[in-house]
Amino acid sequence: MSKKLYVGNLPFSTNEDEIRNLFAAYGDVESVNLIVDRETGRLRGFGFVEMSPEGADAAMEALDGKAFGGRDLRVNEAQERQPRSGGYGAPRRNSW
């Protein structure tokens, strides 16, 4: 079973290979998913890395707050995404 890490505050110029190499020093990296803006195609500054639980724990300990590409990384265990409401805050009501 693997553990998924959230990696934030990434430089916009980074790529998946750089992140894979950075995390590979701590264990086997199963996947790297950098999040890209749909409209611009530009990196949004965060992503996810999946790796073995032992490697993930070591990577969190070593890399959280570490400077990478001129920015201090944020590395922690990814949380399940919360469901989003479909509107702008208030639930819709039928007007008929």
Sequence and secondary structure as in RCSB ss.txt:
>XXXX:A:sequence
MSKKLYVGNLPFSTNEDEIRNLFAAYGDVESVNLIVDRETGRLRGFGFVEMSPEGADAAMEALDGKAFGGRDLRV
NEAQERQPRSGGYGAPRRNSW
>XXXX:A:secstr
  EEEEEES  TT  HHHHHHHHHTTS EEEEEEEE TTT  EEEEEEEEE HHHHHHHHHHHTT EETTEE EE
EE        SSSSS      
